[in-house]
Amino acid sequence: MREISLRYFAHSHYEEDLWGDLRKISEPFQGNQAEQLHTMLTRLSAVDREDASKDDMDAFAEWFREASGATLTWDNWRQALYQWLSHNEVVYQIAQALRRPQPVAGLLEKLTETLGRSISEEEVLMWLALGAAARSGDRPLLRPVVHAFVRGVGGAVVTFPDGSDQARLWLSAEDALQEDDELQRFPLSSCTTCGQHYFEHGLEDFNFTSDAPGGGAAEGKARVWRAADINLGGVRALSLDHQVGSDPEDEPSRTETLFVCRYCGSAHDQQLSECVGCGRDKTFKPLFFVQQKEDHPGRLTRCVSCGANGRRFIGAYREPARPVRATAVADVHVLAQSMIHRAERRRLLVFADSRQDAA
């Protein structure tokens, strides 16, 4: 995954009588906020144990004094922290705002407006962690719960930015659309044996079962296959920009070079000054289109790189290449392993919608 899409929510349950009548807006934590968050979590985790030493407590108290200007003592530090935080207007406003879950971006805007100074995500996380560690008897000041929503690879696509010879990979069409909604997005597949990549096209009246591509429309001395949605009658075609393990300049066997518009996806049999499909005067992207078989039109029957063959499976045809996308089961498996591996307290509860996913 390139970059996992993540949002945090938090919800703090509290009672009105926990807070002091006189509260003061504290100054921002000094120094780099990200570094302060890392330091605080490291030192807080060291004292938040039954076998914590006095050196651990001294290190945490020193950080708290330098960051906030307040002093903590070794004996009953949780109660002292509770007392100090309950008179902090920033912590109080965080608890007020999080009576219902909300995304961090909206929370930061609301707090900044309410408190009259800039509030960062790192500062909020520090106050939540400190509030969870603070105690009055057995009752913590805050009980923050963070919900992380993770999106897997919904279906990888590539685009061909103007002025670049390289394809740009996106883990979802939505991400590519947000970056540039004019560039054509080509779904990506990969050979399950060797990893050779293929780009998927939908072309009007495309036929490549003989020595050269046929069909399409004649435009002067050129031939063009306009882009057409596969679900609306377009013919599926597969291409690649280079063969894995070979010289990039070598043309793979059983392929034909066509020139594709980066914006509309129309394919031409030669470089033209402008695209016949959309009229843009942009340089085409040359791609190697894979020859097909008459009995399996629109299907990849043999990998051009390793020679892996497709086959029939339960009444359908299974290509040697599969779309690059994740499944929920695989995503949960990887994330669960990572969480358990890094957790100090190795406890994890996973819910699934089906018995098969649970297994």
Secondary structure, DSSP 8 states (H G I E B T S, - for coil): --S-B--EE------GGGS-SS-B-----SS-HHHHHHHHHHHHHHHSSTT--HHHHHHHHHHHHHHHS----STTHHHHHHHHHTTBHHHHHHHHHTTS---HHHHHHHHHHHHSS---HHHHHHHHHHHHH-EETTEES-----EE--B-----EEE--TT-SS-EEESSHHHHHHH-SSS--EEEEEETTT--EEEEEEETTEE-SSSS-EESEEETTEEEE-B--GGGT-EEEEEESS-TTS-TTS--TTEEEEEE-TTT--EESS--SS-TTT------EEEEEE--BTTBTTS--B-TTT--B-EEETTEEE-SEEE----HHHHHHHHHHHHHHH-SS-------SSHHHH-
